[in-house]
Amino acid sequence: MEESKQNSRVQFIDFGRSIAICMMLQGHFISMSYSNYDFYMAEIFKDGHSSSILFNVWGFMRGLTAPLFFTISGTVFSFLLHLQLKKNETKHFWQLNRVKKGLKRGLMLLLIGYLIQINFKYLSYYLQGNVNPHFFTFHVLQCIGLSILAFIIVTYIGLKLKFAHYWFYAFVGISLFTGTFFVRSIDGYLPRHFPEMIQNMIQGPETEFSIFPWMGFVFMGGALGSLLARFSIHEDKRRLMKFTVVFALISFALGWILTLLSWYTPQFQHSTHPQNLWYFDRLGFVFILFTLFIPLAEWKTAKNPLFIGMGQNTFFVYVAHAILLYGAFIGYSLRDLLQARLSGFSAFIGAIVFLVFFAFLVKYLPNISTFFRNFRTKLTS
């Protein structure tokens, strides 16, 4: 009985991860290859919507990809960590296997995140003593890696102070969201006079996914993950769906409460403009997606090994897609052939092929790993 419950938990979590990674793959492929992408995006920035209904729908879902990815990462790590805390209440925190794995994982994501921004196509440029400024870009992997490290530290502080972790995580997450208002209201790079590598983590020249607000999604997902592990809410699907709906409503409400408050604080009217409340808005939609995932994860189709395997290998898929699509490491990629060259239908078909390719790549990943291990053994023997 206990084993089946454990499998149910993993299926629900992996379903969300699989959805997130599939959304990322198709979103990146279409935005790179679709010839009218820049045109429609320019319309959205100007009018708030494009002249294409299909593009508006696709763009809305694509806008949920990164928030879903960050939130589900926090949910997964928190869930597994708190399961172990629940079973090993007397064991020292820093000796827990999940904590050790988390520290290694966080540092590895930071390292790999920077390394994949090295382009060996420009090796001679590097050998001349030059440094590519894009190397210091703070991107998805770095932000998730740093978030995991911060999450572990916050968990330890919560244990020492005997706080309820789900409230503590929610407080940190909301603080990161609201702190974004103040960061965005300040002109220039932050922290001032710090190295560019540090500035990019907050507000710098090469900032893609700053800790304000992106780390907030990880902590908000962590709040849900700790609730799942501590109270076994997942065993009652209806109860779990009620929780995710409440999380969504609170997220929407917080965003608009801050908007109303900003009307009475003129100095922050710009930074708390509704356009800058997108992270509360997106978090609300992420929890609505979670509500849908709970029953969908029970479908037989959702348990297909090809699909679930994508969610179980998100790190590999992310790095491999960065190499194939953007030329990470090698400098040559599909972008050289396809950038802004496909029609809408061709981009759609290409995205499906891209997804199928990665599904089978993940399926045969163990065989590929075995082949390279054997090959390396033969070379060294």
C-alpha positions in Angstrom: 0.0 0.0 0.0 2.8 2.4 1.0 4.6 1.6 -2.3 1.6 2.5 -4.4 1.2 5.8 -2.6 4.8 6.6 -3.2 4.3 5.8 -6.9 1.3 8.1 -7.0 3.3 11.0 -5.6 6.1 10.5 -8.1 3.6 10.3 -11.1 1.9 13.5 -10.1 5.2 15.4 -9.7 6.8 13.9 -12.9 3.6 14.7 -14.9 4.1 18.4 -14.1 7.8 18.2 -14.8 7.1 16.5 -18.2 4.5 19.2 -19.1 7.0 21.9 -18.2 9.9 20.5 -20.2 7.6 19.8 -23.2 6.3 23.4 -23.1 9.9 24.7 -23.0 11.0 22.6 -26.0 8.1 23.5 -28.2 8.2 27.2 -27.1 11.9 27.6 -27.8 11.7 25.8 -31.1 8.8 27.9 -32.4 10.1 31.2 -31.1 13.4 30.5 -32.8 12.1 29.3 -36.2 8.8 31.1 -36.8 9.3 33.8 -39.3 6.5 36.1 -37.9 7.5 35.7 -34.3 9.2 39.1 -33.9 6.4 40.8 -35.7 3.7 39.4 -33.4 5.8 40.0 -30.3 6.2 43.7 -31.4 2.4 44.0 -31.6 2.1 42.5 -28.1 4.6 44.9 -26.6 2.7 47.8 -28.3 -0.9 46.9 -27.9 -0.9 44.1 -25.3 -2.0 41.5 -27.9 -1.2 40.5 -31.4 -3.4 40.4 -34.5 -3.4 36.6 -34.4 -5.7 34.8 -31.9 -3.6 31.6 -32.3 -0.4 33.4 -31.5 -2.1 35.1 -28.5 -3.1 31.7 -27.1 0.3 30.1 -27.8 2.1 33.2 -26.3 0.0 33.0 -23.1 0.9 29.4 -22.6 4.6 30.0 -23.5 4.6 32.8 -20.9 3.6 30.1 -18.2 6.5 27.8 -19.1 9.3 29.4 -17.0 7.1 30.1 -14.0 5.8 26.5 -14.1 9.4 25.2 -14.5 10.7 27.1 -11.5 7.7 26.4 -9.3 7.7 22.6 -10.1 11.5 22.6 -9.3 10.8 24.0 -5.9 7.9 21.6 -5.3 9.9 18.5 -6.2 13.0 19.5 -4.1 10.9 20.5 -1.1 8.7 17.4 -1.3 11.7 15.1 -1.3 13.6 17.0 1.4 10.6 17.1 3.8 9.8 13.5 3.2 13.4 12.8 4.5 13.1 15.3 7.3 9.8 13.5 8.4 11.5 10.1 8.5 14.8 11.2 10.1 13.7 13.7 12.7 16.7 12.9 15.0 19.4 13.0 12.2 21.5 16.1 11.9 20.3 18.3 9.0 23.5 18.5 7.2 23.9 14.7 7.2 20.7 14.1 5.4 21.2 12.5 2.0 18.7 14.9 0.3 20.6 17.9 1.7 23.9 16.6 0.5 22.4 15.9 -3.0 20.8 19.3 -3.0 24.1 21.1 -2.3 25.9 19.1 -5.0 23.0 19.7 -7.4 22.9 23.4 -6.8 26.6 23.8 -7.3 26.5 21.6 -10.4 23.7 23.7 -12.0 25.6 26.9 -11.3 28.8 25.5 -12.9 27.1 23.9 -15.9 24.9 27.0 -16.4 28.1 29.1 -16.9 30.0 26.4 -18.8 27.3 26.0 -21.5 27.7 29.7 -22.3 31.2 29.0 -23.5 31.3 28.8 -27.3 34.3 26.8 -28.6 33.6 28.2 -32.0 35.4 31.3 -30.7 38.3 29.4 -29.0 40.9 31.5 -30.7 39.2 34.6 -29.4 39.4 33.3 -25.8 43.0 32.3 -26.3 43.9 35.9 -27.0 42.8 36.8 -23.5 39.3 38.0 -24.4 36.2 37.1 -22.3 32.8 36.9 -23.8 30.5 39.1 -21.7 27.6 36.6 -22.3 29.6 34.1 -20.2 28.4 35.9 -17.1 24.7 35.8 -18.1 22.5 34.7 -15.2 20.2 32.2 -16.8 17.8 29.4 -15.9 20.3 26.8 -14.6 22.2 29.3 -12.5 19.0 30.7 -11.0 17.6 27.3 -10.1 21.0 26.2 -8.8 21.3 29.2 -6.5 17.6 28.8 -5.5 18.3 25.2 -4.3 21.2 26.4 -2.2 19.2 29.2 -0.7 16.3 26.8 -0.1 18.5 24.5 1.9 19.8 27.4 4.0 16.2 28.8 4.6 15.1 25.2 5.6 17.9 25.0 8.1 17.0 28.4 9.6 13.4 27.4 9.8 14.4 24.2 11.8 16.5 26.2 14.2 13.7 28.8 14.7 11.1 26.1 14.8 9.0 27.9 12.1 6.4 26.0 10.1 8.3 25.6 6.8 5.4 26.1 4.5 4.7 29.5 6.0 8.4 30.4 6.1 8.8 29.5 2.4 5.7 31.4 1.4 7.0 34.5 3.3 10.4 34.3 1.5 8.7 33.8 -1.8 6.3 36.7 -1.4 9.2 38.9 -0.1 11.2 38.1 -3.3 8.1 39.0 -5.4 7.4 42.3 -3.6 11.1 43.1 -3.5 11.0 43.0 -7.3 8.9 46.2 -7.2 11.7 48.1 -5.5 14.4 46.6 -7.7 12.6 47.5 -10.8 12.0 51.1 -9.6 15.7 51.8 -9.3 17.6 52.8 -12.5 20.9 51.3 -13.2 22.6 48.0 -12.3 22.3 46.5 -8.8 24.2 46.1 -6.5 26.1 49.2 -7.5 29.9 48.9 -8.0 29.7 45.1 -7.7 31.3 42.8 -10.3 29.1 42.2 -13.3 28.7 38.5 -12.5 27.0 39.5 -9.2 24.9 42.3 -10.7 23.5 39.9 -13.3 22.0 37.9 -10.4 19.8 40.8 -9.5 19.8 43.5 -12.2 22.7 43.7 -14.5 23.7 44.0 -18.2 23.4 40.2 -18.8 20.4 39.4 -16.6 18.0 36.8 -18.0 16.5 35.1 -14.9 17.3 37.2 -11.9 16.6 36.1 -8.3 13.9 38.8 -8.2 11.4 37.4 -8.9 12.4 34.0 -10.2 13.7 32.6 -7.0 10.3 33.5 -5.6 8.6 30.8 -7.8 11.0 28.2 -6.4 10.1 29.1 -2.8 6.3 29.2 -3.5 6.6 25.8 -5.1 8.5 24.7 -2.0 5.7 25.8 0.2 3.3 23.4 -1.6 5.9 20.7 -1.6 6.4 20.9 2.2 2.6 20.7 2.6 2.4 17.6 0.5 5.1 15.9 2.5 4.1 17.0 5.9 0.3 16.4 5.8 0.0 13.8 3.0 -2.5 16.0 1.2 -1.8 14.1 -2.0 -3.7 11.1 -0.7 -7.0 13.0 -1.0 -7.1 14.4 -4.6 -10.1 16.6 -4.0 -8.5 18.1 -0.9 -5.2 18.7 -2.9 -7.2 20.4 -5.7 -8.8 22.7 -3.2 -5.4 23.7 -1.8 -4.0 24.5 -5.3 -7.2 26.6 -6.1 -6.7 28.5 -2.8 -3.0 29.1 -3.6 -4.1 30.4 -7.0 -6.7 32.8 -5.6 -4.3 34.1 -3.0 -1.7 34.8 -5.7 -4.1 36.8 -7.8 -5.4 38.7 -4.7 -1.9 39.6 -3.5 -1.0 41.1 -6.9 -4.1 43.3 -7.0 -3.9 44.3 -3.3 -0.4 45.6 -4.0 -1.7 47.5 -7.1 -4.4 49.2 -4.9 -1.8 50.1 -2.3 0.4 51.6 -5.0 -2.3 54.1 -5.9 -1.7 55.7 -2.5 2.1 55.6 -2.6 3.0 57.8 -5.7 6.8 57.0 -5.4 6.1 53.4 -6.2 3.3 53.8 -8.8 5.7 52.9 -11.7 7.2 49.9 -10.0 3.9 48.5 -8.9 2.1 49.1 -12.2 -0.1 46.2 -13.1 2.3 45.3 -16.0 4.9 44.6 -13.3 2.6 42.3 -11.4 3.0 39.5 -13.9 4.7 37.2 -11.4 1.7 37.1 -9.0 -0.5 36.6 -12.0 1.6 33.8 -13.5 2.0 32.1 -10.2 -1.8 32.0 -9.9 -2.1 30.4 -13.3 0.6 27.9 -12.4 -1.4 26.7 -9.4 -4.4 26.4 -11.7 -2.3 24.2 -13.9 -1.4 22.1 -10.9 -5.1 21.8 -10.2 -5.6 20.3 -13.7 -2.5 18.1 -13.4 -3.9 16.2 -10.3 -6.6 14.4 -12.2 -4.8 14.3 -15.5 -1.8 12.5 -13.9 -4.1 9.5 -13.3 -4.8 9.0 -17.0 -3.2 6.0 -18.6 -1.7 8.1 -21.5 -0.1 10.4 -18.9 1.8 7.4 -17.5 3.5 6.6 -20.9 7.2 6.0 -20.2 8.2 8.2 -23.1 6.3 11.2 -21.6 7.2 10.5 -18.0 10.8 10.0 -18.9 11.0 13.6 -20.1 10.1 14.8 -16.6 12.6 12.5 -15.0 15.5 13.8 -17.1 14.9 17.6 -17.2 18.5 18.5 -16.7 19.7 16.4 -19.5 17.0 17.6 -21.8 17.7 21.2 -21.0 21.4 21.0 -21.7 20.9 18.9 -24.9 18.3 21.3 -26.2 20.6 24.2 -25.5 23.3 22.5 -27.6 21.0 21.5 -30.5 19.0 24.7 -30.7 21.4 27.4 -29.6 24.8 25.9 -30.2 26.0 25.8 -26.6 29.6 24.6 -26.4 30.0 23.8 -30.1 28.8 27.1 -31.6 26.8 25.4 -34.4 23.1 24.6 -34.1 19.6 24.4 -35.7 19.4 28.1 -35.3 21.9 28.6 -38.1 19.6 26.7 -40.4 16.1 27.6 -39.2 16.1 31.0 -37.4 13.0 33.0 -38.5 12.6 30.9 -41.7 9.6 28.7 -41.1 5.9 29.3 -41.6 3.5 28.8 -38.8 2.5 25.3 -39.9 6.1 24.3 -40.6 7.2 25.6 -37.1 4.4 23.6 -35.5 5.4 20.4 -37.3 9.0 21.1 -36.5 8.2 21.5 -32.8 6.4 18.1 -32.7 9.4 16.4 -34.4 11.7 18.1 -31.9 9.6 16.8 -29.0 9.4 13.3 -30.4 13.2 13.3 -30.9 13.8 14.2 -27.3 11.3 11.6 -26.1 13.2 8.8 -27.9 16.6 10.3 -26.9 15.6 10.1 -23.2 14.2 6.5 -23.8 17.6 5.3 -25.1 19.7 7.5 -22.8 20.7 4.5 -20.6 21.9 2.6 -23.7 23.8 5.7 -24.9 25.4 6.1 -21.5 26.4 2.4 -21.4 27.9 2.7 -24.9 30.1 5.6 -23.9 31.1 4.0 -20.6 32.2 0.9 -22.5 34.0 3.0 -25.1 35.9 4.9 -22.5 36.8 1.7 -20.7 38.2 0.2 -24.0 40.3 3.4 -24.6 41.8 3.3 -21.1 42.4 -0.4 -21.0 
